[in-house]
Amino acid sequence: MMLLIAGLIFVLVGGGFYVYSRNAGTPSSLIQTDALSKIADSFRLGEQEKEESSGIPCWICSQDITLGKSWACSECGARYHRSDQVQGCDIVSMGNCLHCDASSDELVEA
């Protein structure tokens, strides 16, 4: 098995050196940027879903909450993650706001 892996590495390195030497020794000859772009596009590597961060920390875990996907206390405005966003961060199961002790029934979507 190790011999097979070593042979494969040898073939790949040798092939890369051959292509490099045949194309005047330019490093860009080894990797075609348009080919890499097509591969990245197929895997959506260039795209990252960016959720808008509010800069407002959650009262339980202190991480930023996501706009439009959080809870807010209707009494004091304290913000919390929804239960499915951050593991272990669930204000509904705690029952009361950590800031003003209002009931979790008073939470509104924020």
C-alpha distances in whole Angstrom, upper triangle without the diagonal:
4,5,5,6,9,10,11,13,14,16,17,19,20,21,23,24,26,27,29,30,32,34,36,33,34,32,33,32,28,29,32,34,35,31,30,34,33,30,31,34,32,30,34,32,36,38,38,41,43,46,49,49,53,52,54,52,52,54,51,48,50,47,49,50,49,52,53,51,52,55,58,61,64,66,65,62,59,56,53,49,49,47,44,44,43,42,44,47,50,53,54,53,55,58,60,60,59,61,64,64,64,63,60,62,63,60,60,57,57
4,5,5,6,8,10,11,12,14,15,16,18,20,21,22,24,26,27,28,30,32,34,31,32,30,31,30,26,27,31,32,34,31,30,33,33,30,31,34,32,31,34,32,35,37,38,40,43,45,48,48,52,51,53,51,51,53,51,47,49,46,48,49,49,52,53,51,52,55,58,61,64,66,64,62,59,55,53,49,49,48,45,44,43,42,44,47,50,53,55,53,55,58,60,59,58,61,64,63,64,63,60,62,63,60,60,57,57
4,5,5,6,9,10,10,12,14,15,16,18,20,21,22,24,25,27,28,30,32,30,31,29,31,29,26,27,30,33,34,31,30,34,33,30,32,35,33,32,35,34,36,39,40,43,45,48,51,51,54,54,56,54,54,56,54,51,52,49,51,52,51,54,56,53,55,58,61,64,67,69,67,65,62,58,56,52,52,51,48,47,46,45,48,50,53,57,58,57,58,62,63,63,62,64,67,67,68,66,63,65,67,63,63,60,60
4,5,5,6,9,10,11,12,14,15,16,18,20,21,23,24,26,27,29,31,29,30,28,29,27,24,25,28,30,32,28,27,31,30,27,29,32,30,29,32,31,34,36,37,40,43,45,49,49,53,53,54,53,53,55,53,50,51,48,49,50,49,52,53,51,53,56,59,62,65,67,66,63,60,57,54,51,51,49,46,45,44,44,47,49,51,55,56,55,57,60,62,61,60,63,66,65,66,65,62,64,65,61,61,58,57
4,5,5,6,9,10,11,12,14,15,17,18,20,21,22,24,26,27,29,27,28,25,27,25,22,23,26,28,29,26,25,28,28,25,26,30,28,27,30,28,31,34,34,37,40,42,45,46,49,49,51,49,49,52,50,46,47,45,46,47,46,49,50,48,50,53,56,59,62,64,63,60,57,54,51,48,48,46,43,42,41,41,44,46,49,52,54,53,54,58,59,58,57,59,63,62,63,62,59,61,62,58,58,55,54
4,5,5,6,9,10,11,12,14,15,16,18,20,21,22,24,26,28,25,26,24,26,25,21,23,26,28,30,27,26,30,30,27,28,31,30,29,32,30,33,35,36,39,41,44,47,47,51,51,53,51,51,54,52,48,49,46,48,49,48,51,53,51,52,56,58,61,65,67,65,62,59,56,53,50,50,49,46,45,44,43,46,48,51,55,56,55,57,60,61,61,59,61,65,65,65,65,61,63,64,61,61,58,57
4,5,5,6,9,10,10,12,14,15,16,18,20,21,22,24,26,24,26,24,25,24,20,22,25,28,29,26,26,29,29,26,28,31,30,29,32,31,33,36,37,40,43,46,49,49,53,53,55,54,54,56,54,51,52,49,50,51,50,53,54,52,54,57,60,63,67,69,67,64,61,58,55,52,52,51,48,47,46,45,49,51,53,57,58,58,59,62,64,63,62,64,67,67,68,67,63,65,66,63,62,59,58
4,5,5,6,9,10,11,12,14,15,17,18,20,21,23,25,23,24,22,23,21,18,19,22,24,26,23,22,26,25,23,25,28,26,25,29,27,30,32,34,37,39,42,45,46,50,50,52,51,51,54,52,48,49,46,47,48,47,50,51,49,51,54,57,60,63,66,64,61,58,55,52,49,49,48,45,44,43,43,46,48,51,54,56,55,57,60,61,60,59,61,65,64,65,64,61,62,63,60,59,56,55
4,5,5,6,8,10,11,12,14,15,16,18,20,21,23,21,22,19,21,20,16,17,21,23,25,22,21,25,25,22,24,27,26,25,28,26,28,31,33,36,38,41,44,44,48,48,50,49,49,52,50,47,47,44,45,47,46,48,50,48,50,53,56,59,62,64,62,59,57,53,51,48,48,47,44,43,42,42,45,47,50,53,55,54,56,59,60,59,58,60,63,63,64,63,60,62,62,59,58,55,54
4,6,5,6,8,10,10,12,14,15,16,18,20,22,19,21,19,21,19,16,18,22,24,26,24,23,27,27,25,26,30,29,28,31,29,31,34,36,39,41,44,47,48,51,51,53,52,53,56,54,50,51,48,48,50,49,52,53,52,54,57,60,63,66,68,66,63,60,57,55,52,52,51,48,46,46,46,49,50,53,57,58,58,59,63,64,63,61,63,67,67,67,67,63,65,66,62,62,59,58
4,6,5,6,8,10,10,12,14,15,16,18,20,19,20,19,20,18,15,17,20,23,24,21,21,25,25,23,25,28,27,27,30,28,30,33,35,38,41,44,47,48,51,51,54,53,53,56,55,51,51,48,49,50,49,52,53,51,54,57,60,63,66,68,66,63,61,57,55,52,52,51,48,47,46,46,49,51,54,57,59,58,60,63,64,63,62,64,67,67,68,67,64,66,66,63,62,59,57
4,5,5,6,9,10,11,12,14,15,17,19,17,18,16,17,15,12,13,16,19,21,18,18,22,22,19,21,25,24,23,26,24,27,30,31,35,37,40,43,44,48,48,50,50,50,53,51,48,48,45,46,47,46,48,50,48,50,54,57,60,63,65,63,60,57,54,52,49,49,48,45,43,43,43,47,48,51,54,56,56,57,60,61,60,59,61,64,64,65,64,61,63,63,59,58,55,54
4,5,5,6,9,10,10,12,14,16,17,15,16,14,16,14,11,14,17,20,22,20,19,23,23,21,23,26,26,25,28,26,28,31,32,36,38,41,44,45,48,48,51,50,51,54,52,48,48,45,46,48,46,49,51,49,51,55,57,61,64,66,64,60,58,55,53,50,50,50,47,45,44,45,48,49,52,55,57,57,58,61,62,61,60,61,65,65,66,65,62,64,64,61,60,56,55
4,5,5,6,9,10,10,12,14,16,14,16,15,17,15,12,15,18,21,23,21,21,25,25,23,26,29,28,28,31,29,30,34,36,39,41,45,47,48,52,51,54,53,54,57,56,52,52,49,50,51,50,52,54,53,55,58,61,64,67,69,67,64,62,58,56,53,54,53,50,48,48,48,51,53,56,59,61,61,62,65,66,65,63,65,68,69,69,69,65,67,68,64,63,60,58
4,5,5,6,9,10,11,13,15,13,15,14,15,12,10,13,15,19,20,18,18,22,22,21,23,26,25,26,28,27,28,32,34,37,40,43,46,47,50,50,53,53,54,57,55,52,52,48,49,50,48,51,52,51,53,57,60,63,66,68,66,63,61,57,55,52,53,52,49,47,47,47,51,52,55,58,60,60,61,64,65,64,63,64,68,68,68,68,64,66,66,63,62,58,57
4,5,5,6,9,10,11,13,11,12,10,12,10,7,10,13,16,18,16,16,20,21,19,21,24,24,24,26,24,26,29,31,35,37,40,43,44,48,47,50,50,51,54,53,49,49,46,46,47,46,48,50,49,51,55,57,61,63,66,64,60,58,55,53,50,50,50,47,45,45,46,49,50,53,56,58,58,59,62,63,61,60,62,65,66,66,66,62,64,64,61,59,56,54
4,6,5,6,9,10,11,9,11,10,13,11,9,12,15,18,21,19,19,23,24,23,24,27,28,28,30,28,29,32,34,38,40,43,46,47,50,50,53,52,54,57,55,52,51,48,48,50,49,51,53,52,54,58,60,63,66,68,66,63,61,57,56,53,54,53,50,48,48,48,52,53,56,59,61,61,62,65,66,64,63,64,68,68,69,69,65,67,67,64,62,59,57
4,5,5,6,9,11,10,12,12,14,11,10,13,16,19,21,19,20,24,24,23,25,28,28,29,31,29,30,34,36,40,42,45,48,49,52,52,55,55,56,59,58,55,54,51,51,52,51,53,55,54,56,60,62,66,68,71,69,65,63,60,58,55,56,56,52,50,50,51,54,55,58,61,63,63,65,68,68,67,66,67,70,71,71,71,67,69,69,66,64,61,59
4,6,5,6,9,8,10,10,11,7,7,10,12,15,17,16,17,20,21,20,23,25,25,26,28,27,27,31,33,37,39,43,45,46,50,50,53,53,54,57,56,53,52,49,49,50,49,50,52,51,54,58,60,64,66,68,66,63,61,58,56,53,54,54,50,48,48,49,53,54,56,60,61,62,63,66,66,65,64,65,68,69,69,69,65,67,67,63,62,59,57
4,6,5,7,5,7,7,9,6,6,10,12,15,18,17,17,20,22,21,23,26,26,27,29,27,27,31,33,37,38,42,44,45,49,49,52,52,53,56,56,52,51,48,48,49,48,50,52,51,53,57,59,63,65,68,65,62,60,57,55,52,53,54,50,48,48,49,52,53,56,59,61,61,63,65,66,64,63,64,67,68,69,68,65,67,67,63,62,58,56
4,6,6,5,8,10,12,9,10,14,16,19,21,20,21,24,25,25,27,29,30,31,32,30,31,34,37,40,42,46,48,49,52,52,55,55,57,60,59,55,55,52,51,53,52,54,55,55,57,61,63,67,69,71,69,66,64,60,59,56,57,57,54,52,52,53,56,57,60,63,65,65,66,69,70,68,67,68,71,72,72,72,69,71,71,67,65,62,60
4,6,7,9,11,12,9,10,14,15,18,20,19,21,24,24,24,27,29,29,31,32,31,31,35,37,41,43,46,48,50,53,53,57,57,58,62,61,57,56,53,53,54,52,54,56,55,58,62,64,68,70,72,70,67,65,61,60,57,58,58,55,53,53,54,57,58,61,64,66,66,68,70,71,69,68,69,72,73,73,73,70,71,71,68,66,63,61
4,5,6,9,9,6,9,12,12,15,17,17,19,21,22,23,25,27,28,29,30,29,28,32,35,38,40,44,46,47,51,51,54,54,56,59,59,55,54,51,50,52,50,52,53,53,56,59,62,65,67,70,68,64,62,59,58,55,56,56,53,51,51,53,56,56,59,62,64,65,66,68,69,67,66,67,70,71,71,71,68,69,69,65,64,60,58
4,6,9,10,9,11,14,15,18,20,20,21,24,25,26,27,29,31,32,33,31,30,34,37,40,42,45,47,48,52,52,55,55,57,60,60,56,55,52,51,53,51,53,55,55,57,61,63,67,69,71,69,65,64,60,59,57,58,58,55,53,53,54,58,58,61,64,66,66,67,70,70,68,67,68,71,72,73,73,69,71,71,67,65,62,60
4,6,9,8,9,12,14,17,19,19,20,22,24,24,25,28,29,30,31,29,29,32,35,38,40,43,45,46,50,49,53,53,54,58,57,53,52,49,49,51,49,51,53,53,55,59,61,64,67,69,66,63,61,58,57,54,55,56,53,50,50,51,55,55,58,61,63,64,65,67,68,66,64,65,69,70,70,70,67,69,68,65,63,60,58
4,5,6,8,10,12,13,16,17,17,19,22,22,23,25,27,27,28,26,25,29,32,35,37,40,42,43,46,46,49,50,52,55,54,51,50,46,46,48,46,48,50,50,52,56,58,61,63,66,63,60,58,55,54,51,53,53,50,48,48,49,52,53,56,58,60,61,62,65,65,63,62,62,66,67,67,67,64,66,65,62,60,57,54
4,5,6,8,10,11,15,15,14,17,19,19,20,23,24,24,25,23,23,26,28,32,33,37,39,40,43,43,46,46,48,51,51,47,46,43,43,44,43,45,47,46,49,52,54,58,60,62,60,57,55,52,51,48,49,50,47,44,44,45,49,49,52,55,57,57,58,61,61,59,58,59,62,63,64,64,61,63,62,58,57,54,51
4,5,6,7,8,11,12,12,14,16,17,17,20,22,22,23,21,20,24,26,30,31,35,37,38,42,42,45,45,47,50,50,46,45,42,41,43,41,43,45,45,47,51,53,56,59,61,59,55,53,50,49,46,48,48,45,43,43,45,48,48,51,54,56,56,57,60,60,58,57,58,61,62,63,62,59,61,60,57,55,52,49
4,6,7,9,12,12,13,15,17,17,19,21,22,23,24,22,22,26,29,32,34,38,40,41,45,45,48,48,50,53,53,49,48,45,44,46,44,45,47,47,49,53,55,59,61,64,61,58,56,53,52,49,50,50,47,45,45,47,50,50,53,56,58,58,60,62,63,61,60,61,64,65,65,65,62,63,63,59,57,54,52
4,7,10,12,11,11,14,16,15,17,20,21,21,23,21,21,25,27,31,33,36,39,40,43,43,47,47,48,51,50,47,46,43,43,44,42,44,46,45,48,51,54,57,60,62,60,56,55,51,50,47,48,48,45,43,43,44,47,48,51,54,55,56,57,60,61,59,58,59,62,63,63,63,60,61,61,57,56,52,51
4,6,9,8,8,11,12,12,13,16,17,18,19,17,17,21,24,27,29,33,35,36,40,40,43,44,45,48,48,44,43,40,39,41,39,41,42,42,44,48,50,54,56,59,57,53,51,48,47,44,44,45,42,39,40,41,45,45,48,51,52,53,54,57,57,56,55,56,59,60,60,60,56,58,58,54,52,49,47
4,6,5,6,9,10,11,12,14,16,17,18,17,16,20,23,26,28,32,34,36,40,40,43,44,45,49,48,45,44,41,40,41,38,40,42,41,44,48,50,54,56,58,57,53,51,48,47,44,44,45,42,40,40,42,45,46,48,51,52,53,55,57,58,56,55,56,59,60,60,60,56,58,57,54,52,48,46
4,5,5,6,9,10,10,12,14,15,16,14,13,17,20,23,25,29,31,33,36,37,40,41,42,46,45,42,41,38,37,37,35,37,38,38,41,45,47,51,53,55,53,50,48,45,44,41,42,43,39,37,38,40,43,43,46,48,50,51,52,55,55,53,52,53,56,57,57,57,53,55,54,51,49,45,43
4,5,5,6,9,10,10,12,14,15,14,13,16,20,23,25,29,31,33,37,38,41,42,43,47,46,43,42,39,37,38,35,36,38,38,41,45,47,51,52,55,53,50,49,45,44,41,42,42,39,37,38,40,44,44,46,48,50,51,53,55,55,53,53,54,57,58,57,57,53,54,54,50,48,45,43
4,5,5,6,9,10,11,13,14,13,14,17,20,23,26,29,32,34,38,39,41,42,43,47,46,43,42,39,38,38,36,37,38,38,41,45,47,51,53,56,54,50,49,45,44,41,41,42,38,36,38,39,43,43,45,48,49,50,52,54,55,53,53,54,57,58,57,57,53,54,54,50,49,45,43
4,5,5,6,8,10,11,12,10,11,14,17,21,23,26,29,31,35,35,38,39,40,43,43,39,39,35,34,35,33,34,36,35,38,42,44,48,50,53,51,47,46,42,41,38,38,39,36,33,34,36,40,40,42,45,46,47,49,51,52,50,50,51,54,54,54,54,50,52,51,48,46,42,41
4,5,5,6,9,10,10,9,9,12,15,18,20,24,26,29,32,33,36,37,38,42,41,38,38,34,33,33,31,32,33,33,36,40,42,46,48,51,49,45,44,40,39,36,37,38,34,32,33,35,39,39,41,43,45,46,48,50,50,48,48,49,52,53,52,52,48,50,49,46,44,40,38
4,5,5,6,9,9,10,10,13,16,19,22,25,28,30,34,35,38,39,39,43,43,40,39,35,34,34,32,33,34,33,37,40,43,47,49,52,50,46,45,41,40,37,37,38,34,32,34,36,39,39,41,44,45,46,48,50,51,49,49,50,53,54,53,52,49,50,50,46,44,40,39
4,5,5,6,8,8,10,13,15,18,21,25,28,30,33,35,37,37,38,42,41,38,38,34,33,33,31,32,33,33,36,39,42,46,48,51,49,46,44,40,39,36,36,36,32,31,32,33,37,37,39,42,43,44,46,48,49,48,48,49,52,52,52,51,47,49,49,45,43,40,38
4,5,5,6,5,6,9,12,15,18,21,24,26,30,31,34,34,35,38,37,34,34,30,29,30,27,29,30,29,32,36,39,42,45,47,46,42,41,37,36,32,33,33,30,28,29,31,34,34,37,39,41,42,43,46,46,45,44,46,48,49,49,48,44,46,46,42,40,37,35
4,5,5,6,7,8,12,14,17,20,23,26,29,31,33,34,35,38,38,35,35,31,30,30,27,28,29,28,32,35,38,42,44,47,45,41,40,37,35,32,32,33,29,28,29,31,35,35,36,39,40,41,43,45,46,44,44,46,48,49,48,47,44,45,45,41,39,35,34
4,5,8,10,11,13,16,19,22,25,28,31,33,35,35,36,39,39,36,36,32,31,31,28,29,30,29,32,36,39,43,45,48,46,43,41,38,36,33,32,33,29,28,29,31,35,35,37,39,40,41,43,45,46,45,45,47,49,50,49,48,44,45,45,42,40,36,35
4,5,8,9,11,14,17,20,23,25,29,30,33,33,33,36,35,33,33,29,28,28,26,27,28,27,30,34,37,40,42,45,44,40,39,35,33,30,29,30,26,25,26,28,31,32,33,36,37,38,40,42,43,42,42,44,46,47,46,45,41,43,43,39,37,34,33
4,6,5,8,10,14,17,20,22,26,27,30,30,31,34,33,31,31,27,26,25,23,24,25,24,27,31,34,38,40,43,41,38,36,33,31,28,28,28,25,23,25,27,30,30,32,35,36,37,39,41,41,40,40,41,44,44,44,43,39,40,41,37,35,31,30
4,5,7,11,13,17,20,21,25,26,29,29,30,33,33,30,29,26,25,25,23,25,26,25,28,31,34,38,40,43,41,37,36,32,31,27,28,29,25,23,24,26,30,30,32,34,36,37,39,41,41,40,40,41,44,44,44,43,40,41,41,37,36,32,31
4,7,10,12,16,18,20,24,25,28,29,30,33,33,30,29,26,24,25,22,24,25,25,28,31,34,37,40,42,40,37,35,32,31,28,28,30,27,24,25,28,31,31,33,35,37,38,40,42,42,40,40,41,43,44,44,44,40,42,41,37,35,32,30
4,7,9,12,15,18,21,23,25,26,27,31,31,28,27,23,22,22,19,20,22,21,24,28,31,34,36,39,37,34,32,29,28,25,25,27,24,21,23,25,29,28,30,32,34,35,37,39,39,37,37,38,41,41,41,40,37,38,38,34,32,28,27
4,6,9,12,14,18,19,22,23,23,27,27,24,24,20,18,18,16,17,19,18,21,25,27,31,33,36,34,30,29,25,24,21,22,23,20,18,19,22,25,24,26,29,30,32,33,35,35,33,33,34,37,38,37,37,34,35,35,31,29,25,24
4,6,10,12,16,18,20,20,21,25,25,22,22,18,16,16,13,14,15,15,18,22,24,28,30,33,31,27,26,23,21,18,19,21,18,15,17,20,23,22,24,26,27,29,31,32,32,31,31,32,34,35,34,34,30,32,31,27,25,22,20
4,6,9,12,14,17,18,19,23,23,21,20,16,13,13,10,12,13,13,16,20,22,26,28,30,28,25,24,20,19,17,18,20,18,15,17,20,23,21,23,25,26,28,29,31,31,29,29,29,32,33,32,32,29,30,29,26,24,20,18
4,6,9,12,14,15,16,20,20,18,17,14,11,10,7,8,10,10,12,16,18,22,24,26,25,21,20,17,16,14,15,17,16,12,15,18,21,19,20,21,23,25,26,28,27,25,26,26,28,30,29,29,25,27,26,22,20,17,14
4,6,9,11,13,15,19,20,18,17,13,10,9,6,6,9,10,12,15,17,20,22,25,23,19,18,15,15,14,16,19,17,14,16,20,22,19,21,22,23,26,26,28,27,24,25,24,27,28,28,28,25,26,25,21,19,16,13
4,6,8,10,12,15,17,15,13,10,6,6,5,6,10,10,11,14,15,19,21,23,21,17,16,13,13,12,14,17,17,13,14,18,20,17,19,19,22,24,24,26,25,22,22,21,24,26,25,26,23,25,24,20,18,16,12
4,5,8,10,14,16,15,12,10,7,6,6,6,10,11,10,13,13,16,18,20,17,14,13,10,12,12,15,18,18,15,16,19,20,17,19,19,21,24,23,24,23,20,20,19,21,23,23,24,22,23,21,18,16,14,11
4,6,10,13,15,13,10,9,6,7,9,9,13,14,13,15,14,17,19,20,17,14,13,11,12,13,16,19,20,16,16,20,20,17,19,19,22,24,23,25,23,20,19,18,21,23,23,25,23,25,23,20,19,17,14
4,7,9,12,11,9,8,5,6,9,9,12,12,11,12,11,13,16,17,14,11,9,7,9,11,14,17,18,15,15,18,18,15,17,16,19,21,20,21,19,16,15,14,17,19,19,21,19,21,19,16,16,15,11
4,6,9,8,5,5,4,6,10,11,14,13,11,12,11,13,16,17,14,12,9,7,8,9,13,15,17,14,13,15,15,12,14,14,17,19,18,19,17,14,13,13,16,18,18,20,18,21,19,16,16,15,13
4,5,6,5,6,6,6,10,12,14,12,9,9,10,11,15,16,13,11,8,5,5,6,10,12,14,11,10,13,12,9,10,10,13,15,14,16,14,11,10,11,14,15,16,17,15,18,16,13,14,14,12
4,6,6,8,10,10,13,15,17,15,12,11,10,11,14,14,12,11,7,6,6,9,12,13,16,14,12,14,13,9,10,9,13,14,12,14,12,9,7,8,11,12,14,15,13,17,16,13,15,15,14
4,6,8,11,11,14,17,18,15,12,12,12,13,17,17,15,14,10,9,7,8,11,11,14,12,10,11,9,6,8,8,11,12,10,13,12,10,8,10,13,13,15,15,13,17,17,14,16,17,16
4,6,9,10,13,16,18,15,13,13,14,16,19,20,18,16,12,11,8,9,12,12,13,11,8,10,9,6,10,10,14,14,13,16,15,13,11,13,17,17,18,19,17,20,20,17,19,18,17
4,7,9,12,15,17,16,13,14,14,16,19,20,17,15,11,10,9,10,13,14,16,13,11,13,12,10,13,13,17,17,16,18,17,14,12,13,17,18,19,20,18,22,21,18,19,18,16
4,6,10,13,15,13,12,14,15,17,20,21,19,16,13,10,9,9,12,14,14,11,9,12,12,10,13,14,17,18,18,20,19,17,15,16,19,20,21,22,20,23,22,19,19,18,16
4,7,9,12,11,10,12,13,16,19,20,18,15,12,9,9,9,12,14,15,11,11,14,15,12,14,15,18,20,19,21,20,17,16,17,20,21,22,22,20,22,21,18,17,16,13
4,6,9,8,6,9,10,14,16,18,16,13,11,7,7,6,9,12,12,9,10,13,14,11,13,13,16,18,18,19,18,16,16,16,19,20,20,20,17,20,18,15,14,12,10
4,6,5,6,10,12,15,18,20,18,15,14,10,9,8,10,13,12,9,11,15,16,14,15,15,17,20,20,21,21,18,19,19,22,23,22,22,19,21,20,16,14,11,9
4,5,7,10,11,15,16,19,18,14,13,10,11,10,11,15,15,12,14,18,20,16,17,17,18,21,22,22,22,19,20,20,22,23,22,22,19,20,19,15,13,10,7
4,6,9,10,14,15,18,18,14,14,11,11,10,10,14,14,12,15,19,20,17,16,16,17,20,21,22,21,19,21,21,22,23,21,21,18,18,17,14,11,7,5
4,7,10,14,15,19,18,15,14,10,9,7,7,10,10,9,12,15,16,13,13,14,14,17,19,19,19,17,19,20,21,22,20,20,16,17,16,13,11,7,6
4,7,10,13,15,15,11,10,7,6,5,5,9,10,9,11,14,15,11,11,11,12,15,16,16,16,14,15,16,18,18,17,16,13,14,13,10,9,6,5
4,7,9,12,12,9,8,6,5,6,6,10,12,11,13,15,15,11,10,8,9,13,13,13,12,10,13,13,14,15,13,13,10,11,10,6,6,5,5
4,6,9,8,5,5,4,6,9,10,13,15,15,16,18,17,14,12,10,11,15,14,13,12,9,11,11,12,13,11,12,10,11,9,5,5,6,6
4,5,6,5,5,7,8,12,12,15,18,17,18,20,19,15,13,10,11,14,13,12,9,7,10,9,9,10,8,9,8,9,6,5,6,9,9
4,6,6,8,10,12,15,15,18,21,20,21,24,22,19,17,13,14,17,16,14,12,10,13,12,10,11,9,10,10,9,6,6,6,9,10
4,6,8,11,13,17,18,20,23,23,23,25,23,20,18,15,15,18,16,14,11,9,12,10,7,9,7,9,11,11,7,8,10,13,13
4,6,9,12,16,17,20,23,22,22,24,22,19,18,14,16,19,17,15,12,9,10,7,7,9,9,12,12,14,10,10,11,14,13
4,6,10,13,15,18,20,19,20,22,21,17,16,13,15,18,17,16,13,10,11,9,9,12,11,13,12,14,10,9,9,11,9
4,7,11,13,15,18,17,17,19,18,14,13,11,13,16,14,14,11,8,8,7,8,11,10,12,11,14,11,9,10,12,10
4,7,10,13,15,13,13,16,15,12,11,10,12,15,14,14,12,9,10,10,12,13,13,14,12,14,12,9,10,10,8
4,6,9,11,10,10,12,12,8,8,7,9,12,11,13,12,9,10,11,13,14,13,13,11,13,13,9,10,10,9
4,6,8,6,7,10,10,7,7,8,10,12,13,14,14,12,13,15,17,17,17,16,13,15,15,11,12,10,10
4,6,6,8,10,10,7,6,8,8,11,12,13,14,13,15,17,18,18,17,16,12,14,14,11,11,9,10
4,6,7,7,8,6,5,7,8,9,11,13,14,14,15,18,20,19,18,16,13,14,16,13,14,13,14
4,6,7,9,8,8,11,11,12,15,16,18,18,19,21,23,22,22,20,16,18,19,16,16,14,15
4,7,9,8,9,12,13,14,16,18,19,18,18,20,23,22,22,21,17,19,20,16,16,14,14
4,6,5,8,11,13,14,15,17,18,17,17,19,22,22,22,21,18,20,21,17,18,16,16
4,6,8,12,13,13,14,17,18,18,18,21,23,22,23,21,18,21,22,19,20,19,19
4,6,9,11,10,11,14,16,16,15,18,21,19,20,19,16,19,21,18,20,19,20
4,7,9,9,9,12,13,13,12,15,18,17,17,16,14,17,17,15,16,16,16
4,6,6,7,9,11,11,11,15,16,15,15,13,10,13,15,12,14,14,15
4,5,5,7,7,7,8,11,13,11,11,10,7,10,11,9,12,13,14
4,5,5,8,9,11,14,15,12,11,9,6,8,10,9,11,12,15
4,5,9,11,12,15,16,14,13,11,8,11,13,12,15,16,18
4,6,8,9,12,13,10,11,9,8,11,13,12,16,17,18
4,7,9,12,12,9,9,6,5,8,10,10,14,16,18
4,6,9,8,5,5,4,5,8,9,9,13,16,17
4,5,6,5,5,6,6,10,9,8,12,14,15
4,6,6,8,10,10,13,13,12,15,17,17
4,6,8,11,12,15,13,12,15,17,16
4,6,9,11,13,11,12,15,17,17
4,6,9,11,10,12,15,18,18
4,6,8,7,9,12,15,16
4,5,6,8,11,15,17
4,5,5,9,12,14
4,6,8,12,14
4,7,10,12
4,7,9
4,6
4
